[in-house]
Amino acid sequence: MTRRVVLIPVYNEERHLEGLLARLRQVYSEDVLLIDDGSVDRSPSILKSAHNERTHMILQADNRGYGVTLVAGFEEVARRGYEYVITMDSDGQHRPDWIPGFFSAIEDWDIVSGSRYCSEIDGTGEVPPDRRAINSIVTGKINEITGFALTDSFCGFKAYRVSALRKLSITEFGYAMPLQVWLQAKHFGLRFAELPVSRIYNDPNRRFGGDLDDPDVRLRLYLSTIEKERIRWNL
């Protein structure tokens, strides 16, 4: 039997968790791995109450950041012997309804990535202008280097073949992490597809934190990450 798991990093998402888990179990009955990244709200207690033989969790004592938590999840997924994994956020921007379609599609690819821009579906929402502009610039740069035809380089809703994940060498643990994935996909010859997902921004004013709240600072970080990866893998 194919072993599949949904991996969900969590940080201070008590507003969304119970609804997310309830909806998820309406459309998906297999394994879920939730990793709490040192939440200081009710998230850990909600996760503990949801624990069962199909719902597993890791509670980190300290806040280590999204990228570190996601990579730790990848390592745990590989250690447990899963063949496929879907990553999704816990803040309400990713819909559990997408899970079955992505698990079906990943059987033919190494990566299946959600795209909020390749097709308009179910009344897609408004995008904060700075985020859309940065995504467009960064996606164009990745396409220029790789020859890909990506439409959304940042969407966190993805399905991976775990054997392909094992090839990646992720060293960027912040918001630029997805950019490493795409350039390494080119280097390692990974096969990928995009599937349309909704644009959902429950809180368009949500902060990145520190200097990254400045769009120009974010863009410089992303372009710098791309250039470092280009040099690293001789692309």
Secondary structure, 3 states (H helix, E strand, C coil): CCCEEEEEEECCCCCCHHHHHHHHHHHCCCEEEEEEECCCCCHHHHHHHHCECCEEEEEECCCCCHHHHHHHHHHHHHHCCCCEEEECCCCCCCCHHHHHHHHHHHCCCCEEEEECCCCCCCCCCCCCHHHHHHHHHHHHHHHHHHCCCCCCCCCCCEEEEHHHHCCCCCCCCCCCHHHHHHHHHHHHCCCEEEEECCCCCCCCCCCCCHHHHCHHHHHHHHHHHHHHHHHHCCC
